[in-house]
Amino acid sequence: MELHIASIGGDGIGPEIITEAKKVLKKVCEKYGHTISYDDILMGGASIDVHGVPLTDETIEIAKKADAVLMGSIGGDTNTSPWYKLEPSLRPEAGLLKLRKALNLFANLRPAVLYPQLAGACPLKEEISARGFDMLIMRELTGGLYFGERHTEEVNGVRTAIDTLTYNEEEIRRVAIKAFDVAMVRNKKVTSVDKANVLDSSRLWRTVVNEVAKDYPEVIVEHMLVDNCAMQLVKDPAQFDVILTENMFGDILSDEASMVTGSIGMLASASMNDTKFGLYEPSHGSAPDIAGKNIANPLATILSAAMMLKYSFGLLEEAKAIETAIYQVLDDGYRTGDIMSEGMKKVSCSEMGDLVSERI
Ligand code: NAD
């Protein structure tokens, strides 16, 4: 297969971690007989420095022509970087928002995996963390409360703010289909999270999810209220495979799920549209405090590359090879500084990339 990728190094540790992901992808392609090519494009601070804007229209066109986008991270130190003296629409993050919009990326996928080797970093009780967990949160990204009409007015002399939460069935259906498709290549279970005991938008959500579920007889579907889900994530995270939810609930639950893994440098993510196209990036930011020191953990970016192989190219075996290699590296006791613990062997960012590549 020929893989054509738009690659964004970005800012801070971005270029370092993307180099390691490319190193691993090269090895995978050699082993499985694929060819891979990259268009390296600028976004965020790196683009501001060259073009004066965080993302140019030409760059968007290049991204659109690729099969997928692989990204490091963007942004600088928000207190000291001159990028944050610019007006908000010209700051690094505006580039990412613009790209997501241009590519119509409405589904956000965030796996939260607790590796048994890193269970010590998990803030949960040992009897819970010992079981490990491997879930993926599918969050609707372009609708709901964050995109509804809002205003503040004075009603009878009292300041009153109004936000509206709207979903139509098409918005729900397309993200539900994504969740069921993803469940089919995972453990075939979808937990749809809503607040159907109160909200009309949640009742419609539940109805449409049940309609979509009929096309996936192999997938077990269950519905859970969001307050219960927040509790279950810390009580029994091993019960989840794919959690499907709307924008605001997903915003909160995906952060909660990330934090219970305890390891920010291990968390991958993807944003997808209704084709196989996706933007793949680690969940963490550009970590300006450790940029240029070759000490960042590249594993979240390497795992994002594995997600790209799985979801944009359907290369399940190749994705598994990356995940297994990472598992072995951890088993062999290698750690970057952020996941270091007593008795383990500390390695640099580039050494971590080498160790994973060697095990492909
Ligand atoms: P951050 O995630 O960059 O860093 C938080 C802490 O985690 C820091 O101590 C950092 O050193 C550490 N860390 C993060 N990733 C790591 C890794 N791979 N290996 C080892 N340690 C790691 O969050 P922040 O400091 O709040 O943000 C820094 C910049 O990143 C800001 O400009 C912010 O806007 C941007 N940001 C970008 C994205 C993105 O590109 N999608 C996401 C979040 C934040």
Residues whose N, C-alpha, C, O or C-beta is under 5 A from the ligand:
A	BS01	NAD	G72 S73 I74 G75 G76 D77 T78 G265 P282 S283 H284 G285 S286 A287 P288 D289 I290 I295 A296 N297 D338
